[in-house]
Amino acid sequence: MGEIEAEALPAVPLRQALARRMKAFAGAALDVIYPPACAGCRLLGTGAGLCAHCWSRLALIERPYCEVLGTPFSHDLGPGILSADAIAHPPPFDRLRSVALYDDLARILVHSLKYRDRTDLAPMMAQWMLRAGDGAVGAADVIVPVPLHRLRLVWRKFNQAAELARSLGALAGRPVLMDAVRRTKRTRRQIGLNPRAREENVRGAFAITTAGREALFGKRVVLVDDVYTTGATIAAVARTLKRAGVADITVLTFARALPGPI
């Protein structure tokens, strides 16, 4: 009996070794057909990420910044400093964090994910978002993506915010509630609308589902989207979440539309 068990033991590691070899072989074969390229400039041989040149073009948002709106300051004014906009117009969420300014490379990455079906970029972008969140994702109870209307989802095939949220959840080990918030109104595209028109466009466009109401009450939420521009859509979703009893909202986006530090 002991000899049989001793002979059987190596079988499991052998299967694991074979599985690893097959996975490595499949990966190598894919690399031949689809060589790893920079996600920014498509330079071959740079691996699944950014080349050094493109990395230098990413305008990362680093401290010092407004503790509420995450707007970068050109000078360090001390801890806890708020921007004039945050003081004059307090947002319906608790804090906003973004990876980079929405220019050059950040725009290429967002457009590749959103319009060119590059869902493979979501895990890389989510890693940077996790860092930019400054601990908010780890402290959250749930992650919620900004939803698309079902007709737009059919046309676009996937929700880029949901892809980023799913990757964030996997990285941080936090649950992602895909169906907690529903977009009940088919709105016009926000591109080209002025701030007031954007706000009117999304007014009353979101609702909490029955399951979402039970899952969100009293929770700390990370609300995920790809880009923060005027904030009209994010604000509409945040107000809906607050009315549902959400205790704390961190908005986390990959890019932030700003002319530069203030």
Beta strands, then each sheet from edge to edge (+ up, - down):
strand 1: 95-101
strand 2: 142-145
strand 3: 181-183
strand 4: 206-208
strand 5: 220-228
strand 6: 248-256
sheet 1: 1+ 6+ 5+ 2+
sheet 2: 3+ 4-
end
